Amino acid sequence: MKDGVFIFAAGMIVLVAQITLFRILFPATCKPDLAAVLVVWSALRLSAAVGIMFAFSMGLGIDLTSGAPMGLFSLVYSVVFVTCGYVNSTVDVDTHTGRAAAVFGTILLAAAMVLFMRWVAGAVGFGSSVAWHVMLRSVITCAVALFLLPGLDRAWAGYHRLLGVR
Amino acid sequence: MPRSVRDVAIILIFIGGGLVILFSSPKPPESGPVTRFIYSVTGPAQEAITGAFARVNGVWQSYVALVGIREENRQLKEEIRRLKHEKTALMGEESENRRLRKLLNLKHRHEFPSLVAQVIGEDAVGWYRTFFINRGSDDGVQADMAVTVPEGLVGRVVRSASEMSQVLLVVDPSFSADCRISRTRDRGVISGSLDGGCVLRYISLKSDAKPGDTVMTSGLDGIFPRGLAVGAVEAVRKGDQGLFLEAQVMPAVNFREIEDVLVMLGKQGGFDIRPGLEGKR
């Protein structure tokens, strides 16, 4: 329950920042996806029940606040949560490289799903710059994640100290 | 010599000396020997005293009197900061005033009700080209309403909550609208492109469209009024199947700079809002 409060509060802050603050800081084509970073972090730190609820809800929030068809990001983030959790149980993902790879893979998966849904919806000229934009966005999100993930860890530890959670 | 005689002699000597000096002095522009002597004796002393005074004065002005100047300087800086702040605020208000005036002009050209709204947010992830406005169903905004600015078409409302709505931009590939090339009158369907910009598809192979031609809404889709500027043709090429032409279109609107938009509350298409027609209504 307490974990849920923390992660959902963090999710709300990230969602509002992505809608409002990032409009000023980043052009739309290379805006980092902090929600994906948060989902990766929750896969490494939270229990399966809280984490999957958060991943699905965060995806739903993104679906509602972007032009995505309803359910697309709910699915993507849920898949990312399960995959990261599974991979982390077999290989230690909780390193700088592992985290960066997880975030990079998440953005690539999200991009693949978005482009697939666009392709299914109708004639879309993908163009040569799309791959470049996807790579750029993945790299920028990874770079932001390198700062955000340790920050989340510190906030998480502080939250635990504050509440006396063991 | 008696004392009285000596006193009188001294007085006479001084008075006589004074008279001698007085009458032996040349006219004012010239200086006599006594003057020169006095000057030569007092000059250096005057210079020394004046110099010393100037130095003391300089020290006073430079250090002691600076206490007041520092305070004055602080006040002036404060005032400059306040004036700059006021100037920025006035410039912002002037800019807003200009934008709203342009929107008001556009609103007057429409034959159906419209609503000014502010852009309050952007697409959460950036994979799609949407933004949020601060008007929703409480204000009468519904899905599929056209959204414009004085420069041209912005997009259409896709979702509407009670106090805010989401607008799909012309540059998103999910967007589509029936358009005409204004010079040739050829029709096509405009939609966004993942490369950025827009593409006008399904143009007749016989079309004479050229770069620079203006693309405008046709009003035939039932959503967008006729005559809204969409952009300018950049390049024309044959479509993938070779059955139609495609034109790369540069949007008329700079989407990053939009702050206020006009939502057309009527869903009726086919209205002509070209400049100059408003007087004929």
Interface residues (C-beta under 8 A of the other chain):
Chain A: L15 Q18 I19 T20 F22 R23 F26 P27 A28 T29 C30 K31 D33 A35 G61 I62 L64 T65 S66 G67 A68 F73 A110 A111 V114 L115 R118 A121 G122 A123 V124 G125 F126 G127 S128 S129 V130 H133 R137
Chain B: I120 G121 E122 D123 A124 V125 G126 W127 Y128 R129 T130 F131 F132 V158 R159 Q166 L168 D172 P173 S174 S193 L194 D195 G196 V199 R201 R256
